[in-house]
Amino acid sequence: MRNNKDFRMTERNPLPALLLVALAAAAAAAAAPANAQEGSENAEKRTRIILGPQLSPSWPGADKFSVGPYIDVSRTRDSAFEFEAPDESFGSPLVHSGDFAFGPAFGFIGKRKASDIGADLPKVGFTVEAGGFAQAYLAPSLRIRAEGRKGLSGHKGWVGEISADYIARRGDGWLFSIGPRVTLGDSKYHRAYFGVTPAAAATSGLPAYDLGGGVQSVGVTAGYHRMVGKNWGVAVYGRYDRLVGDAADSPVTRQLGSRSQPSGGIALSYTFGGGR
């Protein structure tokens, strides 16, 4: 059960969103899906909490960075916790069928104000995103995943991601993953962050720029978790995205932002239960 470790909770005051995430994570942990423990009904549940800081772009296309929480709560009765990529959205599988699973996905993006970006462009409010994901294992060490989320506030558009991860692990002792990412957005999402209306062009000094939906960025994510004792562990991840296409060519990106979108985090983990 997780929240997205790259969920862009990047407001200057992240506390309200952090509380929402913590409550959602706790609720997910308390309702671990029964099908994730098939064959282990009599085993005692184990819980793992990961918590630390992460650094990510303050909004899509930004050249500024903000610090937010890197947080995850997982529960299992199995011998090892199920793999979760360090940058996937918060959500828990509702249905497991062999190597396939799907369920809800949630994300957050901090608000962007004219004073933040340095030009008189329309504000994009704090965004709560809700949607779903589907994932499948093509092999024990290869997982593919697709997400789609709708902005319920803020940008109010659709954003999605297609990812693949190669996974190497030794139970819960250590786990390493790496894989490509492709981020997509619809026209409403792209215009909120990369478009310049004629009215905004008149006040910002930027040329008017309209764009549609499509691929926003391509990138790669790597993550590593290692136990350093009976209960404690260390988790770290790094991600790099490169804006492409219309998002990369936007005057907002070229003059006020950056095509490079790196992020990363480091955290401590604590595992308890299951006789530990």
Contacts in CASP RR format, 6 or more apart in sequence:
PFRMAT RR
TARGET T0000
AUTHOR 0000-0000-0000
METHOD contacts of the structure
MODEL  1
MRNNKDFRMTERNPLPALLLVALAAAAAAAAAPANAQEGSENAEKRTRII
LGPQLSPSWPGADKFSVGPYIDVSRTRDSAFEFEAPDESFGSPLVHSGDF
AFGPAFGFIGKRKASDIGADLPKVGFTVEAGGFAQAYLAPSLRIRAEGRK
GLSGHKGWVGEISADYIARRGDGWLFSIGPRVTLGDSKYHRAYFGVTPAA
AATSGLPAYDLGGGVQSVGVTAGYHRMVGKNWGVAVYGRYDRLVGDAADS
PVTRQLGSRSQPSGGIALSYTFGGGR
1 25 0 8 1.000
1 28 0 8 1.000
1 29 0 8 1.000
1 32 0 8 1.000
1 72 0 8 1.000
1 73 0 8 1.000
1 74 0 8 1.000
1 75 0 8 1.000
1 91 0 8 1.000
1 92 0 8 1.000
2 25 0 8 1.000
2 28 0 8 1.000
2 72 0 8 1.000
2 73 0 8 1.000
2 74 0 8 1.000
2 84 0 8 1.000
2 88 0 8 1.000
2 90 0 8 1.000
2 91 0 8 1.000
2 92 0 8 1.000
3 21 0 8 1.000
3 24 0 8 1.000
3 25 0 8 1.000
3 71 0 8 1.000
3 72 0 8 1.000
3 89 0 8 1.000
3 90 0 8 1.000
3 91 0 8 1.000
3 106 0 8 1.000
3 107 0 8 1.000
4 87 0 8 1.000
4 88 0 8 1.000
4 89 0 8 1.000
4 90 0 8 1.000
4 105 0 8 1.000
4 106 0 8 1.000
4 107 0 8 1.000
4 108 0 8 1.000
5 54 0 8 1.000
5 70 0 8 1.000
5 71 0 8 1.000
5 72 0 8 1.000
5 86 0 8 1.000
5 87 0 8 1.000
5 88 0 8 1.000
5 237 0 8 1.000
5 265 0 8 1.000
6 54 0 8 1.000
6 56 0 8 1.000
6 86 0 8 1.000
6 87 0 8 1.000
6 221 0 8 1.000
6 239 0 8 1.000
6 263 0 8 1.000
6 264 0 8 1.000
7 21 0 8 1.000
7 89 0 8 1.000
7 90 0 8 1.000
7 106 0 8 1.000
7 107 0 8 1.000
7 108 0 8 1.000
8 56 0 8 1.000
8 57 0 8 1.000
8 59 0 8 1.000
8 60 0 8 1.000
8 107 0 8 1.000
8 108 0 8 1.000
8 109 0 8 1.000
8 110 0 8 1.000
9 17 0 8 1.000
9 18 0 8 1.000
9 21 0 8 1.000
9 68 0 8 1.000
9 69 0 8 1.000
9 108 0 8 1.000
9 110 0 8 1.000
10 56 0 8 1.000
10 57 0 8 1.000
10 58 0 8 1.000
10 59 0 8 1.000
10 66 0 8 1.000
10 68 0 8 1.000
10 109 0 8 1.000
10 110 0 8 1.000
11 17 0 8 1.000
11 66 0 8 1.000
11 110 0 8 1.000
11 111 0 8 1.000
11 126 0 8 1.000
12 66 0 8 1.000
14 66 0 8 1.000
14 68 0 8 1.000
14 69 0 8 1.000
17 108 0 8 1.000
17 110 0 8 1.000
17 126 0 8 1.000
18 68 0 8 1.000
18 69 0 8 1.000
18 71 0 8 1.000
20 108 0 8 1.000
21 69 0 8 1.000
21 71 0 8 1.000
21 90 0 8 1.000
21 108 0 8 1.000
22 71 0 8 1.000
24 90 0 8 1.000
24 106 0 8 1.000
25 71 0 8 1.000
25 72 0 8 1.000
25 73 0 8 1.000
25 90 0 8 1.000
26 73 0 8 1.000
28 73 0 8 1.000
28 90 0 8 1.000
28 91 0 8 1.000
28 92 0 8 1.000
29 47 0 8 1.000
29 73 0 8 1.000
29 74 0 8 1.000
29 75 0 8 1.000
31 92 0 8 1.000
32 45 0 8 1.000
32 75 0 8 1.000
32 76 0 8 1.000
32 92 0 8 1.000
33 92 0 8 1.000
33 93 0 8 1.000
33 94 0 8 1.000
33 96 0 8 1.000
35 95 0 8 1.000
35 96 0 8 1.000
36 76 0 8 1.000
36 77 0 8 1.000
36 78 0 8 1.000
36 82 0 8 1.000
36 93 0 8 1.000
36 96 0 8 1.000
37 43 0 8 1.000
37 45 0 8 1.000
37 76 0 8 1.000
37 77 0 8 1.000
37 78 0 8 1.000
40 77 0 8 1.000
40 78 0 8 1.000
41 77 0 8 1.000
43 77 0 8 1.000
43 78 0 8 1.000
43 274 0 8 1.000
44 77 0 8 1.000
44 273 0 8 1.000
44 274 0 8 1.000
44 275 0 8 1.000
45 75 0 8 1.000
45 76 0 8 1.000
45 77 0 8 1.000
45 273 0 8 1.000
45 274 0 8 1.000
46 75 0 8 1.000
46 76 0 8 1.000
46 77 0 8 1.000
46 81 0 8 1.000
46 271 0 8 1.000
46 272 0 8 1.000
46 273 0 8 1.000
46 274 0 8 1.000
46 276 0 8 1.000
47 73 0 8 1.000
47 74 0 8 1.000
47 75 0 8 1.000
47 271 0 8 1.000
47 272 0 8 1.000
47 273 0 8 1.000
48 72 0 8 1.000
48 73 0 8 1.000
48 74 0 8 1.000
48 75 0 8 1.000
48 81 0 8 1.000
48 269 0 8 1.000
48 270 0 8 1.000
48 271 0 8 1.000
49 72 0 8 1.000
49 73 0 8 1.000
49 269 0 8 1.000
49 270 0 8 1.000
49 271 0 8 1.000
50 70 0 8 1.000
50 71 0 8 1.000
50 72 0 8 1.000
50 73 0 8 1.000
50 74 0 8 1.000
50 225 0 8 1.000
50 235 0 8 1.000
50 267 0 8 1.000
50 268 0 8 1.000
50 269 0 8 1.000
51 69 0 8 1.000
51 70 0 8 1.000
51 71 0 8 1.000
51 72 0 8 1.000
51 267 0 8 1.000
51 268 0 8 1.000
51 269 0 8 1.000
52 69 0 8 1.000
52 70 0 8 1.000
52 71 0 8 1.000
52 265 0 8 1.000
52 266 0 8 1.000
52 267 0 8 1.000
52 268 0 8 1.000
53 67 0 8 1.000
53 68 0 8 1.000
53 69 0 8 1.000
53 70 0 8 1.000
53 265 0 8 1.000
53 266 0 8 1.000
53 267 0 8 1.000
54 67 0 8 1.000
54 68 0 8 1.000
54 69 0 8 1.000
54 70 0 8 1.000
54 237 0 8 1.000
54 263 0 8 1.000
54 264 0 8 1.000
54 265 0 8 1.000
54 266 0 8 1.000
54 267 0 8 1.000
55 65 0 8 1.000
55 66 0 8 1.000
55 67 0 8 1.000
55 68 0 8 1.000
55 263 0 8 1.000
55 264 0 8 1.000
55 265 0 8 1.000
56 65 0 8 1.000
56 66 0 8 1.000
56 68 0 8 1.000
56 263 0 8 1.000
56 264 0 8 1.000
57 63 0 8 1.000
57 64 0 8 1.000
57 65 0 8 1.000
57 66 0 8 1.000
57 261 0 8 1.000
57 262 0 8 1.000
57 263 0 8 1.000
58 64 0 8 1.000
58 65 0 8 1.000
58 66 0 8 1.000
58 110 0 8 1.000
58 112 0 8 1.000
58 116 0 8 1.000
59 109 0 8 1.000
59 110 0 8 1.000
59 111 0 8 1.000
59 112 0 8 1.000
59 116 0 8 1.000
59 117 0 8 1.000
59 124 0 8 1.000
59 193 0 8 1.000
60 109 0 8 1.000
60 193 0 8 1.000
60 194 0 8 1.000
60 216 0 8 1.000
60 247 0 8 1.000
60 261 0 8 1.000
61 193 0 8 1.000
61 194 0 8 1.000
61 243 0 8 1.000
61 247 0 8 1.000
61 252 0 8 1.000
61 253 0 8 1.000
61 257 0 8 1.000
61 258 0 8 1.000
61 259 0 8 1.000
61 261 0 8 1.000
62 112 0 8 1.000
62 117 0 8 1.000
62 257 0 8 1.000
62 258 0 8 1.000
62 261 0 8 1.000
63 256 0 8 1.000
63 257 0 8 1.000
63 258 0 8 1.000
64 116 0 8 1.000
66 110 0 8 1.000
70 86 0 8 1.000
70 235 0 8 1.000
70 237 0 8 1.000
70 264 0 8 1.000
70 265 0 8 1.000
70 266 0 8 1.000
70 267 0 8 1.000
71 267 0 8 1.000
72 84 0 8 1.000
72 235 0 8 1.000
72 267 0 8 1.000
74 81 0 8 1.000
74 82 0 8 1.000
74 84 0 8 1.000
76 82 0 8 1.000
79 171 0 8 1.000
80 169 0 8 1.000
80 171 0 8 1.000
80 172 0 8 1.000
81 172 0 8 1.000
83 143 0 8 1.000
83 165 0 8 1.000
83 167 0 8 1.000
83 169 0 8 1.000
83 175 0 8 1.000
83 177 0 8 1.000
85 145 0 8 1.000
85 163 0 8 1.000
85 165 0 8 1.000
85 177 0 8 1.000
85 221 0 8 1.000
85 223 0 8 1.000
86 177 0 8 1.000
86 221 0 8 1.000
86 223 0 8 1.000
86 235 0 8 1.000
86 237 0 8 1.000
86 238 0 8 1.000
86 239 0 8 1.000
86 265 0 8 1.000
87 181 0 8 1.000
87 221 0 8 1.000
87 237 0 8 1.000
87 239 0 8 1.000
87 263 0 8 1.000
88 105 0 8 1.000
88 133 0 8 1.000
88 145 0 8 1.000
88 147 0 8 1.000
88 163 0 8 1.000
89 105 0 8 1.000
89 106 0 8 1.000
89 107 0 8 1.000
89 129 0 8 1.000
89 133 0 8 1.000
89 147 0 8 1.000
89 149 0 8 1.000
90 105 0 8 1.000
90 106 0 8 1.000
90 107 0 8 1.000
91 103 0 8 1.000
91 104 0 8 1.000
91 105 0 8 1.000
91 106 0 8 1.000
91 133 0 8 1.000
92 103 0 8 1.000
92 104 0 8 1.000
93 101 0 8 1.000
93 102 0 8 1.000
93 103 0 8 1.000
93 135 0 8 1.000
94 102 0 8 1.000
94 103 0 8 1.000
94 104 0 8 1.000
95 101 0 8 1.000
95 102 0 8 1.000
95 103 0 8 1.000
99 136 0 8 1.000
99 137 0 8 1.000
99 138 0 8 1.000
100 134 0 8 1.000
100 135 0 8 1.000
100 136 0 8 1.000
100 137 0 8 1.000
101 134 0 8 1.000
101 135 0 8 1.000
101 136 0 8 1.000
102 132 0 8 1.000
102 133 0 8 1.000
102 134 0 8 1.000
102 135 0 8 1.000
103 132 0 8 1.000
103 133 0 8 1.000
103 134 0 8 1.000
104 130 0 8 1.000
104 131 0 8 1.000
104 132 0 8 1.000
104 133 0 8 1.000
105 130 0 8 1.000
105 131 0 8 1.000
105 132 0 8 1.000
105 133 0 8 1.000
105 147 0 8 1.000
105 148 0 8 1.000
105 149 0 8 1.000
106 128 0 8 1.000
106 129 0 8 1.000
106 130 0 8 1.000
106 131 0 8 1.000
106 149 0 8 1.000
107 128 0 8 1.000
107 129 0 8 1.000
107 130 0 8 1.000
107 149 0 8 1.000
108 126 0 8 1.000
108 127 0 8 1.000
108 128 0 8 1.000
108 129 0 8 1.000
109 124 0 8 1.000
109 126 0 8 1.000
109 127 0 8 1.000
109 129 0 8 1.000
109 154 0 8 1.000
109 155 0 8 1.000
110 125 0 8 1.000
110 126 0 8 1.000
110 127 0 8 1.000
111 123 0 8 1.000
111 124 0 8 1.000
111 125 0 8 1.000
111 126 0 8 1.000
111 127 0 8 1.000
111 154 0 8 1.000
112 123 0 8 1.000
112 124 0 8 1.000
112 125 0 8 1.000
112 193 0 8 1.000
113 123 0 8 1.000
114 120 0 8 1.000
114 121 0 8 1.000
114 122 0 8 1.000
114 123 0 8 1.000
117 252 0 8 1.000
117 256 0 8 1.000
117 257 0 8 1.000
118 256 0 8 1.000
119 204 0 8 1.000
119 205 0 8 1.000
119 206 0 8 1.000
119 252 0 8 1.000
119 256 0 8 1.000
120 200 0 8 1.000
120 203 0 8 1.000
120 204 0 8 1.000
121 196 0 8 1.000
121 200 0 8 1.000
121 204 0 8 1.000
121 206 0 8 1.000
121 252 0 8 1.000
122 192 0 8 1.000
122 197 0 8 1.000
122 200 0 8 1.000
124 154 0 8 1.000
124 155 0 8 1.000
124 192 0 8 1.000
124 193 0 8 1.000
125 153 0 8 1.000
125 154 0 8 1.000
125 155 0 8 1.000
126 153 0 8 1.000
126 154 0 8 1.000
127 151 0 8 1.000
127 152 0 8 1.000
127 153 0 8 1.000
127 154 0 8 1.000
127 155 0 8 1.000
127 156 0 8 1.000
128 151 0 8 1.000
128 152 0 8 1.000
128 153 0 8 1.000
129 149 0 8 1.000
129 150 0 8 1.000
129 151 0 8 1.000
129 152 0 8 1.000
129 159 0 8 1.000
130 149 0 8 1.000
130 150 0 8 1.000
130 151 0 8 1.000
130 152 0 8 1.000
131 147 0 8 1.000
131 148 0 8 1.000
131 149 0 8 1.000
131 150 0 8 1.000
132 147 0 8 1.000
132 148 0 8 1.000
132 149 0 8 1.000
133 145 0 8 1.000
133 146 0 8 1.000
133 147 0 8 1.000
133 148 0 8 1.000
134 145 0 8 1.000
134 146 0 8 1.000
135 143 0 8 1.000
135 144 0 8 1.000
135 145 0 8 1.000
135 146 0 8 1.000
136 143 0 8 1.000
136 144 0 8 1.000
136 145 0 8 1.000
137 143 0 8 1.000
138 144 0 8 1.000
140 167 0 8 1.000
141 166 0 8 1.000
141 167 0 8 1.000
141 168 0 8 1.000
142 164 0 8 1.000
142 165 0 8 1.000
142 166 0 8 1.000
142 167 0 8 1.000
143 164 0 8 1.000
143 165 0 8 1.000
143 167 0 8 1.000
144 162 0 8 1.000
144 163 0 8 1.000
144 164 0 8 1.000
144 165 0 8 1.000
145 161 0 8 1.000
145 162 0 8 1.000
145 163 0 8 1.000
145 164 0 8 1.000
145 165 0 8 1.000
146 160 0 8 1.000
146 161 0 8 1.000
146 162 0 8 1.000
146 163 0 8 1.000
147 160 0 8 1.000
147 161 0 8 1.000
147 163 0 8 1.000
148 158 0 8 1.000
148 159 0 8 1.000
148 160 0 8 1.000
148 161 0 8 1.000
149 158 0 8 1.000
149 159 0 8 1.000
149 160 0 8 1.000
150 156 0 8 1.000
150 157 0 8 1.000
150 158 0 8 1.000
151 157 0 8 1.000
151 158 0 8 1.000
151 159 0 8 1.000
151 189 0 8 1.000
154 192 0 8 1.000
155 188 0 8 1.000
155 189 0 8 1.000
155 192 0 8 1.000
155 193 0 8 1.000
156 188 0 8 1.000
156 192 0 8 1.000
157 185 0 8 1.000
157 186 0 8 1.000
157 188 0 8 1.000
157 189 0 8 1.000
157 192 0 8 1.000
158 185 0 8 1.000
158 186 0 8 1.000
158 188 0 8 1.000
158 189 0 8 1.000
159 183 0 8 1.000
159 184 0 8 1.000
159 185 0 8 1.000
159 186 0 8 1.000
159 189 0 8 1.000
159 216 0 8 1.000
160 183 0 8 1.000
160 184 0 8 1.000
160 185 0 8 1.000
161 181 0 8 1.000
161 182 0 8 1.000
161 183 0 8 1.000
161 184 0 8 1.000
162 181 0 8 1.000
162 182 0 8 1.000
162 184 0 8 1.000
163 179 0 8 1.000
163 180 0 8 1.000
163 181 0 8 1.000
163 182 0 8 1.000
163 221 0 8 1.000
164 179 0 8 1.000
164 180 0 8 1.000
165 177 0 8 1.000
165 178 0 8 1.000
165 179 0 8 1.000
165 221 0 8 1.000
166 177 0 8 1.000
166 178 0 8 1.000
166 179 0 8 1.000
167 175 0 8 1.000
167 176 0 8 1.000
167 177 0 8 1.000
168 175 0 8 1.000
168 176 0 8 1.000
168 177 0 8 1.000
169 175 0 8 1.000
169 176 0 8 1.000
172 227 0 8 1.000
172 271 0 8 1.000
173 226 0 8 1.000
173 227 0 8 1.000
174 224 0 8 1.000
174 225 0 8 1.000
174 226 0 8 1.000
174 227 0 8 1.000
175 224 0 8 1.000
175 225 0 8 1.000
175 226 0 8 1.000
176 222 0 8 1.000
176 223 0 8 1.000
176 224 0 8 1.000
177 221 0 8 1.000
177 222 0 8 1.000
177 223 0 8 1.000
177 224 0 8 1.000
178 220 0 8 1.000
178 221 0 8 1.000
178 222 0 8 1.000
178 223 0 8 1.000
179 220 0 8 1.000
179 221 0 8 1.000
179 222 0 8 1.000
180 218 0 8 1.000
180 219 0 8 1.000
180 220 0 8 1.000
181 217 0 8 1.000
181 218 0 8 1.000
181 219 0 8 1.000
181 220 0 8 1.000
181 221 0 8 1.000
181 239 0 8 1.000
181 241 0 8 1.000
182 215 0 8 1.000
182 217 0 8 1.000
182 218 0 8 1.000
182 219 0 8 1.000
183 215 0 8 1.000
183 216 0 8 1.000
183 217 0 8 1.000
183 218 0 8 1.000
183 241 0 8 1.000
184 213 0 8 1.000
184 214 0 8 1.000
184 215 0 8 1.000
184 216 0 8 1.000
185 213 0 8 1.000
185 214 0 8 1.000
185 216 0 8 1.000
186 212 0 8 1.000
186 213 0 8 1.000
186 214 0 8 1.000
187 211 0 8 1.000
187 212 0 8 1.000
187 213 0 8 1.000
189 213 0 8 1.000
190 211 0 8 1.000
190 212 0 8 1.000
190 213 0 8 1.000
190 214 0 8 1.000
190 216 0 8 1.000
190 246 0 8 1.000
190 247 0 8 1.000
191 210 0 8 1.000
191 211 0 8 1.000
191 212 0 8 1.000
193 247 0 8 1.000
193 252 0 8 1.000
194 209 0 8 1.000
194 211 0 8 1.000
194 246 0 8 1.000
194 247 0 8 1.000
194 250 0 8 1.000
194 252 0 8 1.000
194 253 0 8 1.000
195 209 0 8 1.000
195 210 0 8 1.000
195 211 0 8 1.000
195 250 0 8 1.000
195 252 0 8 1.000
196 204 0 8 1.000
196 206 0 8 1.000
196 207 0 8 1.000
196 208 0 8 1.000
196 209 0 8 1.000
196 250 0 8 1.000
196 251 0 8 1.000
196 252 0 8 1.000
197 208 0 8 1.000
197 210 0 8 1.000
198 208 0 8 1.000
200 206 0 8 1.000
200 208 0 8 1.000
201 207 0 8 1.000
201 208 0 8 1.000
201 209 0 8 1.000
206 251 0 8 1.000
206 252 0 8 1.000
206 255 0 8 1.000
206 256 0 8 1.000
207 251 0 8 1.000
209 250 0 8 1.000
209 251 0 8 1.000
209 252 0 8 1.000
211 246 0 8 1.000
211 247 0 8 1.000
211 250 0 8 1.000
212 246 0 8 1.000
213 246 0 8 1.000
214 246 0 8 1.000
215 244 0 8 1.000
215 245 0 8 1.000
216 243 0 8 1.000
216 244 0 8 1.000
216 247 0 8 1.000
217 241 0 8 1.000
217 242 0 8 1.000
217 243 0 8 1.000
217 244 0 8 1.000
217 247 0 8 1.000
217 261 0 8 1.000
218 241 0 8 1.000
218 242 0 8 1.000
218 244 0 8 1.000
219 239 0 8 1.000
219 240 0 8 1.000
219 241 0 8 1.000
219 242 0 8 1.000
220 239 0 8 1.000
220 240 0 8 1.000
221 237 0 8 1.000
221 238 0 8 1.000
221 239 0 8 1.000
222 237 0 8 1.000
222 238 0 8 1.000
222 239 0 8 1.000
223 235 0 8 1.000
223 236 0 8 1.000
223 237 0 8 1.000
223 238 0 8 1.000
224 235 0 8 1.000
224 236 0 8 1.000
224 237 0 8 1.000
225 233 0 8 1.000
225 234 0 8 1.000
225 235 0 8 1.000
225 236 0 8 1.000
225 269 0 8 1.000
226 233 0 8 1.000
226 234 0 8 1.000
227 233 0 8 1.000
227 269 0 8 1.000
227 271 0 8 1.000
228 234 0 8 1.000
230 276 0 8 1.000
231 270 0 8 1.000
231 271 0 8 1.000
231 272 0 8 1.000
231 276 0 8 1.000
232 268 0 8 1.000
232 269 0 8 1.000
232 270 0 8 1.000
232 271 0 8 1.000
233 268 0 8 1.000
233 269 0 8 1.000
233 270 0 8 1.000
233 271 0 8 1.000
234 266 0 8 1.000
234 267 0 8 1.000
234 268 0 8 1.000
234 269 0 8 1.000
235 266 0 8 1.000
235 267 0 8 1.000
235 268 0 8 1.000
235 269 0 8 1.000
236 264 0 8 1.000
236 265 0 8 1.000
236 266 0 8 1.000
236 267 0 8 1.000
237 264 0 8 1.000
237 265 0 8 1.000
238 262 0 8 1.000
238 263 0 8 1.000
238 264 0 8 1.000
238 265 0 8 1.000
239 262 0 8 1.000
239 263 0 8 1.000
239 264 0 8 1.000
240 260 0 8 1.000
240 261 0 8 1.000
240 262 0 8 1.000
240 263 0 8 1.000
241 260 0 8 1.000
241 261 0 8 1.000
241 262 0 8 1.000
241 263 0 8 1.000
242 248 0 8 1.000
242 259 0 8 1.000
242 260 0 8 1.000
242 261 0 8 1.000
243 253 0 8 1.000
243 259 0 8 1.000
243 260 0 8 1.000
243 261 0 8 1.000
247 253 0 8 1.000
248 259 0 8 1.000
253 259 0 8 1.000
END
